[in-house]
Amino acid sequence: MSHSTITLWSDASFFSPYVMSVYVALTEKGLPFSIQRVSLSDREQHKPAYGSISLTQRVPALQVDDFSLSESSAIAEYLEERYPAPEYERLYPNNREKRAKAREIQAWLRSDFAPLRTERPTEVLFAGKKFAPLSTAAQQSADKLIAGVESLLVNGQQNLFGEWSIADTDLAVMINRLALHGDVLPEKMADYAHFQWQRASVQLWLGEAGKTRS
């Protein structure tokens, strides 16, 4: 088992879905880690101290001993290689093609859906906030998400690939921007996101997020 010193750098409010993704990955791997908060409102991410840790000056950043890395999907892949199965839990499917699809989904979620992310921000997920009805652009973004997800979900499977992967958590985050807000969704899609939200690692993150508002 790991004896490394691992630090996860998070936004102070725990609103970042990308920090959440890394938190879930570390928790699923069973790795002990500490959390350091970065105040984005005070622009601490642009100060030299954090810039020496994060190339992108964004959260999350991960430190493992004297190695540091930014970008949540890069971090997940690094953790998968440094702490591989079977000694540690798997983050990506064992099958090569399924593993590639999981990474495709992660990249899609991070590069698309800007109008939806803007009008259904993570305050919906982690603070229960409500916002105005979706604009035409955001509804089109939501429709694109719905069409894509319906093509991915297999009847009778609670996970994308017949086994949990970090892509399931990332996808559930995007779906729950709508589901937890009360926007109209296909039942199968809402059920999938609800199931993923109950995973122990996700619930631990939600507990951490809740502490900042209690």
ZAPA-987027 format. One record per atom (N, C-alpha, C): x, y, z; residue number from 1; atom name; residue in three letters. Coordinates in steps of 0.2 Angstrom, whole numbers. Layout:
ZAPA-987027
> X, Y, Z, k, a, r
> X, Y, Z, NUM, CA, ALA;
...
end
This chain:
ZAPA-987027
> X, Y, Z, k, a, r
> 4, -6, 0, 1, N, MET;
> 0, 0, 0, 1, CA, MET;
> 4, 6, 0, 1, C, MET;
> 1, 12, -2, 2, N, SER;
> 5, 18, -3, 2, CA, SER;
> 7, 21, 4, 2, C, SER;
> 14, 23, 4, 3, N, HIS;
> 16, 27, 10, 3, CA, HIS;
> 18, 34, 8, 3, C, HIS;
> 15, 36, 2, 4, N, SER;
> 17, 43, -1, 4, CA, SER;
> 12, 48, 3, 4, C, SER;
> 15, 54, 3, 5, N, THR;
> 11, 60, 6, 5, CA, THR;
> 7, 63, 0, 5, C, THR;
> 0, 63, 0, 6, N, ILE;
> -4, 65, -5, 6, CA, ILE;
> -8, 71, -3, 6, C, ILE;
> -8, 76, -7, 7, N, THR;
> -12, 82, -5, 7, CA, THR;
> -17, 84, -11, 7, C, THR;
> -23, 85, -10, 8, N, LEU;
> -28, 87, -15, 8, CA, LEU;
> -29, 95, -14, 8, C, LEU;
> -28, 99, -19, 9, N, TRP;
> -30, 106, -18, 9, CA, TRP;
> -37, 107, -21, 9, C, TRP;
> -41, 110, -17, 10, N, SER;
> -48, 111, -19, 10, CA, SER;
> -50, 118, -18, 10, C, SER;
> -55, 120, -22, 11, N, ASP;
> -58, 127, -21, 11, CA, ASP;
> -61, 127, -13, 11, C, ASP;
> -61, 133, -10, 12, N, ALA;
> -63, 133, -3, 12, CA, ALA;
> -70, 131, -2, 12, C, ALA;
> -74, 132, -7, 13, N, SER;
> -81, 131, -6, 13, CA, SER;
> -83, 124, -8, 13, C, SER;
> -79, 120, -11, 14, N, PHE;
> -80, 113, -13, 14, CA, PHE;
> -86, 113, -18, 14, C, PHE;
> -86, 118, -23, 15, N, PHE;
> -91, 118, -28, 15, CA, PHE;
> -88, 115, -35, 15, C, PHE;
> -81, 114, -35, 16, N, SER;
> -79, 112, -41, 16, CA, SER;
> -80, 104, -43, 16, C, SER;
> -83, 103, -48, 17, N, PRO;
> -85, 96, -50, 17, CA, PRO;
> -78, 92, -52, 17, C, PRO;
> -73, 96, -54, 18, N, TYR;
> -67, 93, -56, 18, CA, TYR;
> -63, 91, -50, 18, C, TYR;
> -63, 95, -44, 19, N, VAL;
> -61, 93, -38, 19, CA, VAL;
> -64, 86, -35, 19, C, VAL;
> -71, 87, -36, 20, N, MET;
> -75, 81, -34, 20, CA, MET;
> -73, 75, -37, 20, C, MET;
> -71, 75, -44, 21, N, SER;
> -69, 69, -48, 21, CA, SER;
> -63, 66, -45, 21, C, SER;
> -58, 70, -43, 22, N, VAL;
> -52, 68, -40, 22, CA, VAL;
> -53, 65, -33, 22, C, VAL;
> -57, 69, -29, 23, N, TYR;
> -58, 66, -23, 23, CA, TYR;
> -61, 59, -23, 23, C, TYR;
> -66, 58, -27, 24, N, VAL;
> -69, 52, -28, 24, CA, VAL;
> -64, 47, -30, 24, C, VAL;
> -60, 48, -35, 25, N, ALA;
> -54, 44, -37, 25, CA, ALA;
> -50, 42, -32, 25, C, ALA;
> -47, 47, -28, 26, N, LEU;
> -43, 45, -22, 26, CA, LEU;
> -47, 41, -17, 26, C, LEU;
> -53, 42, -16, 27, N, THR;
> -57, 38, -11, 27, CA, THR;
> -58, 31, -13, 27, C, THR;
> -59, 30, -20, 28, N, GLU;
> -60, 24, -22, 28, CA, GLU;
> -54, 20, -22, 28, C, GLU;
> -48, 23, -23, 29, N, LYS;
> -42, 19, -23, 29, CA, LYS;
> -40, 18, -16, 29, C, LYS;
> -43, 20, -11, 30, N, GLY;
> -42, 19, -4, 30, CA, GLY;
> -35, 23, -2, 30, C, GLY;
> -34, 28, -5, 31, N, LEU;
> -28, 32, -3, 31, CA, LEU;
> -29, 37, 2, 31, C, LEU;
> -25, 37, 7, 32, N, PRO;
> -25, 43, 12, 32, CA, PRO;
> -23, 49, 9, 32, C, PRO;
> -26, 55, 10, 33, N, PHE;
> -24, 61, 7, 33, CA, PHE;
> -27, 67, 12, 33, C, PHE;
> -24, 72, 11, 34, N, SER;
> -26, 78, 15, 34, CA, SER;
> -29, 83, 9, 34, C, SER;
> -33, 88, 12, 35, N, ILE;
> -36, 93, 7, 35, CA, ILE;
> -33, 100, 9, 35, C, ILE;
> -31, 104, 4, 36, N, GLN;
> -29, 111, 5, 36, CA, GLN;
> -34, 115, 1, 36, C, GLN;
> -36, 120, 4, 37, N, ARG;
> -41, 124, 1, 37, CA, ARG;
> -38, 130, -2, 37, C, ARG;
> -41, 132, -8, 38, N, VAL;
> -38, 138, -12, 38, CA, VAL;
> -44, 143, -13, 38, C, VAL;
> -44, 149, -10, 39, N, SER;
> -49, 154, -11, 39, CA, SER;
> -49, 157, -18, 39, C, SER;
> -54, 154, -22, 40, N, LEU;
> -54, 157, -29, 40, CA, LEU;
> -57, 164, -29, 40, C, LEU;
> -61, 166, -24, 41, N, SER;
> -64, 173, -23, 41, CA, SER;
> -58, 178, -21, 41, C, SER;
> -53, 176, -18, 42, N, ASP;
> -47, 180, -16, 42, CA, ASP;
> -42, 179, -21, 42, C, ASP;
> -43, 175, -27, 43, N, ARG;
> -38, 174, -32, 43, CA, ARG;
> -32, 171, -30, 43, C, ARG;
> -32, 167, -25, 44, N, GLU;
> -26, 164, -22, 44, CA, GLU;
> -23, 159, -28, 44, C, GLU;
> -27, 157, -32, 45, N, GLN;
> -25, 152, -38, 45, CA, GLN;
> -20, 155, -42, 45, C, GLN;
> -20, 162, -42, 46, N, HIS;
> -15, 166, -47, 46, CA, HIS;
> -9, 168, -43, 46, C, HIS;
> -8, 167, -37, 47, N, LYS;
> -3, 169, -33, 47, CA, LYS;
> 3, 164, -34, 47, C, LYS;
> 9, 166, -33, 48, N, PRO;
> 15, 162, -35, 48, CA, PRO;
> 15, 156, -31, 48, C, PRO;
> 13, 156, -25, 49, N, ALA;
> 14, 149, -21, 49, CA, ALA;
> 10, 144, -24, 49, C, ALA;
> 3, 145, -26, 50, N, TYR;
> -1, 140, -29, 50, CA, TYR;
> 2, 139, -37, 50, C, TYR;
> 4, 144, -40, 51, N, GLY;
> 7, 143, -47, 51, CA, GLY;
> 13, 139, -47, 51, C, GLY;
> 16, 138, -41, 52, N, SER;
> 22, 133, -41, 52, CA, SER;
> 20, 126, -41, 52, C, SER;
> 13, 125, -39, 53, N, ILE;
> 10, 118, -38, 53, CA, ILE;
> 6, 117, -45, 53, C, ILE;
> 2, 122, -47, 54, N, SER;
> -2, 120, -53, 54, CA, SER;
> 0, 124, -59, 54, C, SER;
> 1, 120, -64, 55, N, LEU;
> 3, 123, -70, 55, CA, LEU;
> -3, 128, -73, 55, C, LEU;
> -9, 125, -72, 56, N, THR;
> -15, 129, -75, 56, CA, THR;
> -17, 134, -71, 56, C, THR;
> -15, 135, -64, 57, N, GLN;
> -18, 139, -59, 57, CA, GLN;
> -25, 138, -58, 57, C, GLN;
> -27, 132, -59, 58, N, ARG;
> -34, 130, -58, 58, CA, ARG;
> -34, 125, -52, 58, C, ARG;
> -40, 123, -50, 59, N, VAL;
> -41, 117, -46, 59, CA, VAL;
> -45, 112, -50, 59, C, VAL;
> -43, 106, -49, 60, N, PRO;
> -39, 103, -43, 60, CA, PRO;
> -32, 103, -45, 60, C, PRO;
> -28, 102, -40, 61, N, ALA;
> -21, 100, -41, 61, CA, ALA;
> -19, 95, -36, 61, C, ALA;
> -15, 90, -38, 62, N, LEU;
> -13, 85, -34, 62, CA, LEU;
> -6, 85, -33, 62, C, LEU;
> -4, 84, -27, 63, N, GLN;
> 3, 83, -25, 63, CA, GLN;
> 4, 76, -22, 63, C, GLN;
> 9, 72, -25, 64, N, VAL;
> 11, 66, -22, 64, CA, VAL;
> 18, 66, -21, 64, C, VAL;
> 20, 67, -14, 65, N, ASP;
> 27, 68, -12, 65, CA, ASP;
> 29, 75, -16, 65, C, ASP;
> 35, 74, -20, 66, N, ASP;
> 37, 80, -23, 66, CA, ASP;
> 34, 81, -31, 66, C, ASP;
> 29, 77, -33, 67, N, PHE;
> 27, 78, -39, 67, CA, PHE;
> 20, 81, -39, 67, C, PHE;
> 19, 86, -43, 68, N, SER;
> 12, 89, -44, 68, CA, SER;
> 9, 89, -51, 68, C, SER;
> 2, 89, -51, 69, N, LEU;
> -1, 88, -57, 69, CA, LEU;
> -8, 92, -57, 69, C, LEU;
> -10, 95, -62, 70, N, SER;
> -16, 98, -63, 70, CA, SER;
> -20, 94, -68, 70, C, SER;
> -27, 96, -69, 71, N, GLU;
> -32, 94, -73, 71, CA, GLU;
> -34, 87, -71, 71, C, GLU;
> -41, 87, -69, 72, N, SER;
> -44, 81, -66, 72, CA, SER;
> -43, 74, -70, 72, C, SER;
> -44, 75, -77, 73, N, SER;
> -44, 68, -80, 73, CA, SER;
> -36, 66, -81, 73, C, SER;
> -32, 71, -81, 74, N, ALA;
> -25, 69, -81, 74, CA, ALA;
> -23, 66, -74, 74, C, ALA;
> -26, 68, -69, 75, N, ILE;
> -24, 66, -62, 75, CA, ILE;
> -27, 59, -61, 75, C, ILE;
> -33, 58, -64, 76, N, ALA;
> -36, 51, -63, 76, CA, ALA;
> -32, 46, -67, 76, C, ALA;
> -30, 47, -73, 77, N, GLU;
> -26, 43, -77, 77, CA, GLU;
> -19, 41, -73, 77, C, GLU;
> -16, 47, -70, 78, N, TYR;
> -10, 46, -66, 78, CA, TYR;
> -11, 41, -60, 78, C, TYR;
> -17, 42, -57, 79, N, LEU;
> -18, 38, -51, 79, CA, LEU;
> -19, 31, -53, 79, C, LEU;
> -22, 30, -59, 80, N, GLU;
> -24, 23, -61, 80, CA, GLU;
> -17, 20, -63, 80, C, GLU;
> -12, 23, -65, 81, N, GLU;
> -6, 20, -67, 81, CA, GLU;
> -1, 19, -61, 81, C, GLU;
> -1, 24, -57, 82, N, ARG;
> 3, 24, -51, 82, CA, ARG;
> 1, 19, -45, 82, C, ARG;
> -6, 18, -45, 83, N, TYR;
> -9, 14, -40, 83, CA, TYR;
> -14, 9, -44, 83, C, TYR;
> -11, 4, -47, 84, N, PRO;
> -15, 0, -52, 84, CA, PRO;
> -19, -6, -48, 84, C, PRO;
> -24, -8, -52, 85, N, ALA;
> -27, -14, -49, 85, CA, ALA;
> -22, -20, -51, 85, C, ALA;
> -23, -25, -47, 86, N, PRO;
> -28, -27, -42, 86, CA, PRO;
> -27, -24, -35, 86, C, PRO;
> -21, -22, -34, 87, N, GLU;
> -19, -19, -27, 87, CA, GLU;
> -24, -14, -25, 87, C, GLU;
> -25, -9, -30, 88, N, TYR;
> -30, -4, -28, 88, CA, TYR;
> -36, -5, -33, 88, C, TYR;
> -41, -1, -31, 89, N, GLU;
> -48, -2, -35, 89, CA, GLU;
> -46, 2, -42, 89, C, GLU;
> -50, -1, -47, 90, N, ARG;
> -49, 2, -53, 90, CA, ARG;
> -54, 8, -54, 90, C, ARG;
> -51, 13, -58, 91, N, LEU;
> -55, 19, -60, 91, CA, LEU;
> -58, 18, -67, 91, C, LEU;
> -55, 15, -71, 92, N, TYR;
> -57, 14, -78, 92, CA, TYR;
> -58, 7, -80, 92, C, TYR;
> -62, 5, -85, 93, N, PRO;
> -64, -2, -86, 93, CA, PRO;
> -58, -6, -88, 93, C, PRO;
> -58, -12, -87, 94, N, ASN;
> -52, -16, -89, 94, CA, ASN;
> -52, -17, -96, 94, C, ASN;
> -57, -17, -100, 95, N, ASN;
> -57, -18, -107, 95, CA, ASN;
> -55, -12, -110, 95, C, ASN;
> -50, -13, -115, 96, N, ARG;
> -47, -7, -118, 96, CA, ARG;
> -52, -3, -122, 96, C, ARG;
> -56, -5, -126, 97, N, GLU;
> -61, -1, -129, 97, CA, GLU;
> -66, 3, -124, 97, C, GLU;
> -68, -1, -119, 98, N, LYS;
> -72, 3, -114, 98, CA, LYS;
> -68, 8, -111, 98, C, LYS;
> -62, 7, -109, 99, N, ARG;
> -58, 12, -106, 99, CA, ARG;
> -57, 18, -111, 99, C, ARG;
> -56, 17, -117, 100, N, ALA;
> -56, 22, -122, 100, CA, ALA;
> -62, 26, -122, 100, C, ALA;
> -68, 23, -122, 101, N, LYS;
> -75, 26, -121, 101, CA, LYS;
> -75, 30, -115, 101, C, LYS;
> -73, 28, -110, 102, N, ALA;
> -74, 32, -103, 102, CA, ALA;
> -70, 38, -104, 102, C, ALA;
> -64, 38, -107, 103, N, ARG;
> -60, 44, -108, 103, CA, ARG;
> -63, 49, -113, 103, C, ARG;
> -66, 46, -118, 104, N, GLU;
> -70, 50, -123, 104, CA, GLU;
> -75, 54, -119, 104, C, GLU;
> -79, 50, -115, 105, N, ILE;
> -85, 54, -111, 105, CA, ILE;
> -82, 59, -107, 105, C, ILE;
> -77, 58, -103, 106, N, GLN;
> -74, 63, -99, 106, CA, GLN;
> -72, 69, -103, 106, C, GLN;
> -68, 68, -108, 107, N, ALA;
> -66, 74, -113, 107, CA, ALA;
> -72, 78, -115, 107, C, ALA;
> -78, 74, -117, 108, N, TRP;
> -84, 77, -120, 108, CA, TRP;
> -87, 81, -114, 108, C, TRP;
> -87, 79, -108, 109, N, LEU;
> -90, 83, -103, 109, CA, LEU;
> -87, 89, -101, 109, C, LEU;
> -80, 89, -102, 110, N, ARG;
> -76, 94, -100, 110, CA, ARG;
> -75, 100, -106, 110, C, ARG;
> -77, 98, -112, 111, N, SER;
> -76, 102, -117, 111, CA, SER;
> -82, 105, -120, 111, C, SER;
> -88, 102, -118, 112, N, ASP;
> -94, 104, -121, 112, CA, ASP;
> -99, 107, -116, 112, C, ASP;
> -105, 109, -118, 113, N, PHE;
> -111, 110, -113, 113, CA, PHE;
> -109, 117, -109, 113, C, PHE;
> -106, 122, -112, 114, N, ALA;
> -105, 128, -109, 114, CA, ALA;
> -111, 131, -107, 114, C, ALA;
> -116, 132, -111, 115, N, PRO;
> -122, 135, -109, 115, CA, PRO;
> -126, 132, -103, 115, C, PRO;
> -126, 125, -103, 116, N, LEU;
> -129, 122, -98, 116, CA, LEU;
> -125, 123, -91, 116, C, LEU;
> -118, 122, -92, 117, N, ARG;
> -114, 123, -85, 117, CA, ARG;
> -115, 130, -83, 117, C, ARG;
> -116, 135, -87, 118, N, THR;
> -117, 142, -85, 118, CA, THR;
> -124, 143, -81, 118, C, THR;
> -129, 140, -84, 119, N, GLU;
> -136, 141, -82, 119, CA, GLU;
> -138, 136, -76, 119, C, GLU;
> -134, 131, -76, 120, N, ARG;
> -135, 126, -70, 120, CA, ARG;
> -129, 124, -67, 120, C, ARG;
> -126, 130, -64, 121, N, PRO;
> -119, 129, -60, 121, CA, PRO;
> -119, 124, -55, 121, C, PRO;
> -114, 123, -52, 122, N, THR;
> -113, 118, -47, 122, CA, THR;
> -116, 120, -40, 122, C, THR;
> -118, 126, -40, 123, N, GLU;
> -123, 128, -34, 123, CA, GLU;
> -129, 124, -34, 123, C, GLU;
> -131, 122, -39, 124, N, VAL;
> -137, 117, -40, 124, CA, VAL;
> -135, 110, -36, 124, C, VAL;
> -129, 108, -37, 125, N, LEU;
> -127, 101, -35, 125, CA, LEU;
> -126, 102, -27, 125, C, LEU;
> -122, 107, -25, 126, N, PHE;
> -119, 107, -19, 126, CA, PHE;
> -122, 112, -14, 126, C, PHE;
> -127, 116, -16, 127, N, ALA;
> -130, 121, -12, 127, CA, ALA;
> -138, 121, -13, 127, C, ALA;
> -140, 117, -17, 128, N, GLY;
> -148, 117, -18, 128, CA, GLY;
> -151, 123, -21, 128, C, GLY;
> -147, 127, -25, 129, N, LYS;
> -150, 133, -27, 129, CA, LYS;
> -154, 132, -34, 129, C, LYS;
> -158, 137, -35, 130, N, LYS;
> -163, 137, -41, 130, CA, LYS;
> -161, 143, -45, 130, C, LYS;
> -162, 142, -52, 131, N, PHE;
> -161, 147, -56, 131, CA, PHE;
> -167, 147, -61, 131, C, PHE;
> -166, 152, -66, 132, N, ALA;
> -172, 154, -71, 132, CA, ALA;
> -172, 148, -76, 132, C, ALA;
> -178, 147, -79, 133, N, PRO;
> -178, 142, -84, 133, CA, PRO;
> -173, 143, -89, 133, C, PRO;
> -171, 137, -92, 134, N, LEU;
> -165, 137, -97, 134, CA, LEU;
> -167, 141, -103, 134, C, LEU;
> -162, 145, -105, 135, N, SER;
> -162, 149, -112, 135, CA, SER;
> -162, 144, -117, 135, C, SER;
> -164, 146, -123, 136, N, THR;
> -164, 142, -129, 136, CA, THR;
> -157, 139, -130, 136, C, THR;
> -151, 142, -129, 137, N, ALA;
> -145, 139, -130, 137, CA, ALA;
> -144, 134, -125, 137, C, ALA;
> -145, 135, -119, 138, N, ALA;
> -144, 130, -113, 138, CA, ALA;
> -149, 124, -114, 138, C, ALA;
> -155, 125, -117, 139, N, GLN;
> -160, 119, -118, 139, CA, GLN;
> -157, 115, -124, 139, C, GLN;
> -154, 118, -129, 140, N, GLN;
> -151, 115, -134, 140, CA, GLN;
> -145, 110, -132, 140, C, GLN;
> -141, 113, -127, 141, N, SER;
> -136, 110, -124, 141, CA, SER;
> -138, 104, -120, 141, C, SER;
> -144, 105, -116, 142, N, ALA;
> -147, 100, -112, 142, CA, ALA;
> -149, 94, -117, 142, C, ALA;
> -152, 96, -122, 143, N, ASP;
> -155, 91, -127, 143, CA, ASP;
> -149, 87, -130, 143, C, ASP;
> -144, 90, -131, 144, N, LYS;
> -138, 86, -134, 144, CA, LYS;
> -135, 81, -129, 144, C, LYS;
> -135, 83, -123, 145, N, LEU;
> -133, 79, -117, 145, CA, LEU;
> -138, 73, -117, 145, C, LEU;
> -144, 74, -117, 146, N, ILE;
> -149, 69, -116, 146, CA, ILE;
> -149, 64, -122, 146, C, ILE;
> -148, 67, -128, 147, N, ALA;
> -147, 62, -134, 147, CA, ALA;
> -141, 58, -133, 147, C, ALA;
> -136, 61, -131, 148, N, GLY;
> -130, 57, -130, 148, CA, GLY;
> -130, 52, -125, 148, C, GLY;
> -133, 54, -119, 149, N, VAL;
> -133, 49, -113, 149, CA, VAL;
> -138, 43, -115, 149, C, VAL;
> -143, 45, -118, 150, N, GLU;
> -148, 39, -120, 150, CA, GLU;
> -145, 34, -125, 150, C, GLU;
> -140, 36, -129, 151, N, SER;
> -136, 31, -133, 151, CA, SER;
> -131, 27, -129, 151, C, SER;
> -129, 30, -123, 152, N, LEU;
> -124, 27, -119, 152, CA, LEU;
> -127, 22, -114, 152, C, LEU;
> -133, 23, -111, 153, N, LEU;
> -135, 19, -106, 153, CA, LEU;
> -138, 13, -109, 153, C, LEU;
> -136, 7, -106, 154, N, VAL;
> -139, 1, -108, 154, CA, VAL;
> -144, -2, -103, 154, C, VAL;
> -150, -4, -106, 155, N, ASN;
> -155, -6, -101, 155, CA, ASN;
> -153, -12, -97, 155, C, ASN;
> -154, -11, -90, 156, N, GLY;
> -153, -16, -85, 156, CA, GLY;
> -146, -15, -82, 156, C, GLY;
> -142, -10, -85, 157, N, GLN;
> -135, -9, -82, 157, CA, GLN;
> -136, -2, -78, 157, C, GLN;
> -133, -2, -72, 158, N, GLN;
> -133, 4, -68, 158, CA, GLN;
> -127, 8, -69, 158, C, GLN;
> -122, 5, -72, 159, N, ASN;
> -116, 9, -74, 159, CA, ASN;
> -115, 9, -81, 159, C, ASN;
> -111, 13, -84, 160, N, LEU;
> -110, 14, -91, 160, CA, LEU;
> -107, 7, -94, 160, C, LEU;
> -103, 4, -91, 161, N, PHE;
> -99, -1, -94, 161, CA, PHE;
> -100, -8, -90, 161, C, PHE;
> -105, -9, -87, 162, N, GLY;
> -106, -15, -83, 162, CA, GLY;
> -102, -15, -77, 162, C, GLY;
> -98, -10, -75, 163, N, GLU;
> -94, -9, -69, 163, CA, GLU;
> -93, -2, -68, 163, C, GLU;
> -92, 0, -62, 164, N, TRP;
> -92, 7, -61, 164, CA, TRP;
> -85, 10, -63, 164, C, TRP;
> -85, 16, -66, 165, N, SER;
> -79, 19, -68, 165, CA, SER;
> -80, 27, -66, 165, C, SER;
> -74, 30, -66, 166, N, ILE;
> -74, 37, -64, 166, CA, ILE;
> -78, 41, -69, 166, C, ILE;
> -79, 39, -75, 167, N, ALA;
> -83, 42, -80, 167, CA, ALA;
> -91, 42, -78, 167, C, ALA;
> -93, 37, -74, 168, N, ASP;
> -100, 37, -71, 168, CA, ASP;
> -101, 43, -67, 168, C, ASP;
> -96, 44, -62, 169, N, THR;
> -97, 50, -58, 169, CA, THR;
> -97, 56, -62, 169, C, THR;
> -92, 57, -66, 170, N, ASP;
> -92, 63, -70, 170, CA, ASP;
> -98, 64, -74, 170, C, ASP;
> -101, 59, -77, 171, N, LEU;
> -107, 60, -81, 171, CA, LEU;
> -113, 61, -76, 171, C, LEU;
> -113, 58, -70, 172, N, ALA;
> -119, 60, -66, 172, CA, ALA;
> -119, 67, -63, 172, C, ALA;
> -113, 70, -63, 173, N, VAL;
> -112, 77, -61, 173, CA, VAL;
> -116, 81, -66, 173, C, VAL;
> -115, 80, -73, 174, N, MET;
> -118, 84, -78, 174, CA, MET;
> -125, 83, -78, 174, C, MET;
> -128, 77, -77, 175, N, ILE;
> -135, 75, -78, 175, CA, ILE;
> -138, 78, -72, 175, C, ILE;
> -135, 78, -66, 176, N, ASN;
> -138, 81, -60, 176, CA, ASN;
> -139, 88, -60, 176, C, ASN;
> -135, 92, -64, 177, N, ARG;
> -136, 99, -65, 177, CA, ARG;
> -144, 100, -67, 177, C, ARG;
> -146, 95, -70, 178, N, LEU;
> -153, 96, -72, 178, CA, LEU;
> -158, 92, -67, 178, C, LEU;
> -156, 86, -66, 179, N, ALA;
> -160, 82, -62, 179, CA, ALA;
> -162, 85, -55, 179, C, ALA;
> -156, 88, -51, 180, N, LEU;
> -157, 90, -45, 180, CA, LEU;
> -160, 97, -45, 180, C, LEU;
> -161, 100, -51, 181, N, HIS;
> -164, 107, -52, 181, CA, HIS;
> -172, 106, -53, 181, C, HIS;
> -174, 100, -55, 182, N, GLY;
> -180, 98, -57, 182, CA, GLY;
> -182, 99, -64, 182, C, GLY;
> -177, 100, -68, 183, N, ASP;
> -178, 100, -75, 183, CA, ASP;
> -181, 93, -78, 183, C, ASP;
> -184, 94, -83, 184, N, VAL;
> -187, 87, -86, 184, CA, VAL;
> -182, 83, -89, 184, C, VAL;
> -182, 77, -87, 185, N, LEU;
> -177, 72, -90, 185, CA, LEU;
> -180, 65, -91, 185, C, LEU;
> -178, 61, -96, 186, N, PRO;
> -180, 54, -96, 186, CA, PRO;
> -179, 51, -90, 186, C, PRO;
> -184, 46, -88, 187, N, GLU;
> -183, 43, -81, 187, CA, GLU;
> -177, 39, -80, 187, C, GLU;
> -175, 35, -86, 188, N, LYS;
> -169, 31, -85, 188, CA, LYS;
> -163, 35, -84, 188, C, LYS;
> -163, 41, -87, 189, N, MET;
> -157, 45, -86, 189, CA, MET;
> -157, 48, -79, 189, C, MET;
> -162, 50, -76, 190, N, ALA;
> -163, 53, -69, 190, CA, ALA;
> -161, 47, -64, 190, C, ALA;
> -164, 41, -66, 191, N, ASP;
> -162, 35, -61, 191, CA, ASP;
> -155, 34, -61, 191, C, ASP;
> -152, 34, -67, 192, N, TYR;
> -145, 33, -67, 192, CA, TYR;
> -141, 37, -63, 192, C, TYR;
> -142, 44, -64, 193, N, ALA;
> -139, 49, -60, 193, CA, ALA;
> -140, 48, -52, 193, C, ALA;
> -146, 47, -51, 194, N, HIS;
> -148, 46, -43, 194, CA, HIS;
> -144, 40, -41, 194, C, HIS;
> -143, 35, -44, 195, N, PHE;
> -140, 29, -42, 195, CA, PHE;
> -132, 30, -41, 195, C, PHE;
> -129, 34, -46, 196, N, GLN;
> -122, 36, -45, 196, CA, GLN;
> -121, 41, -39, 196, C, GLN;
> -126, 45, -38, 197, N, TRP;
> -125, 50, -32, 197, CA, TRP;
> -125, 46, -25, 197, C, TRP;
> -127, 40, -25, 198, N, GLN;
> -128, 36, -19, 198, CA, GLN;
> -121, 33, -17, 198, C, GLN;
> -116, 32, -22, 199, N, ARG;
> -110, 29, -21, 199, CA, ARG;
> -107, 32, -15, 199, C, ARG;
> -103, 28, -11, 200, N, ALA;
> -100, 30, -4, 200, CA, ALA;
> -95, 35, -5, 200, C, ALA;
> -91, 35, -10, 201, N, SER;
> -86, 40, -12, 201, CA, SER;
> -89, 47, -13, 201, C, SER;
> -95, 47, -17, 202, N, VAL;
> -98, 53, -19, 202, CA, VAL;
> -102, 56, -12, 202, C, VAL;
> -105, 52, -8, 203, N, GLN;
> -108, 54, -2, 203, CA, GLN;
> -103, 57, 2, 203, C, GLN;
> -97, 54, 3, 204, N, LEU;
> -92, 57, 7, 204, CA, LEU;
> -90, 64, 4, 204, C, LEU;
> -89, 65, -2, 205, N, TRP;
> -88, 72, -5, 205, CA, TRP;
> -94, 77, -3, 205, C, TRP;
> -100, 74, -4, 206, N, LEU;
> -106, 79, -2, 206, CA, LEU;
> -106, 81, 5, 206, C, LEU;
> -103, 76, 9, 207, N, GLY;
> -102, 78, 16, 207, CA, GLY;
> -97, 83, 17, 207, C, GLY;
> -92, 83, 14, 208, N, GLU;
> -86, 88, 14, 208, CA, GLU;
> -89, 95, 12, 208, C, GLU;
> -93, 94, 6, 209, N, ALA;
> -96, 101, 3, 209, CA, ALA;
> -101, 104, 8, 209, C, ALA;
> -105, 99, 12, 210, N, GLY;
> -110, 102, 16, 210, CA, GLY;
> -106, 105, 22, 210, C, GLY;
> -100, 103, 24, 211, N, LYS;
> -97, 106, 30, 211, CA, LYS;
> -96, 113, 29, 211, C, LYS;
> -94, 115, 23, 212, N, THR;
> -93, 122, 22, 212, CA, THR;
> -99, 127, 22, 212, C, THR;
> -105, 124, 22, 213, N, ARG;
> -111, 128, 23, 213, CA, ARG;
> -115, 127, 29, 213, C, ARG;
> -112, 123, 34, 214, N, SER;
> -116, 122, 40, 214, CA, SER;
> -114, 127, 45, 214, C, SER;
end
